[in-house]
Amino acid sequence: ITNRYIYDTVLLLANTFHRKLEDRKWHSMASLSCIRKGSKPWQGGKSMLDTVKK
C-alpha cells in the first residue's frame, strides 16, 4: 500500500462522515466523551458502521 492510497482512503472516509453529519443522518458527536463513567453509546454508531461497510 502506498501513501497515496492511504491518503485517498482517509480523505474519502472524512468526506463521507462530513456529508452524513451535514445531512443529519447521524446524531451529532459533540456530546461524546472519553470518560467511561456516565458515558452512553453514540446513537449514530450503527449507521456509521453500515456506511463504512458499503
Phi, psi and omega in degrees: 000134179263167179299328180296318178295318178297315179300312181299320180294314179296318179296318178299313179296318180297317179294320178296314178300317181298314180298317180295320177293321178294324179283353182061028176278343174244150175287153180300143178265006186298332184269005180288149180219150177274352180281127185288324182295124175075003180279150180240152178298147178287128185291337181270002185299315181296317178298320179297314180297321177298319179294318180295322180294331178291000000 
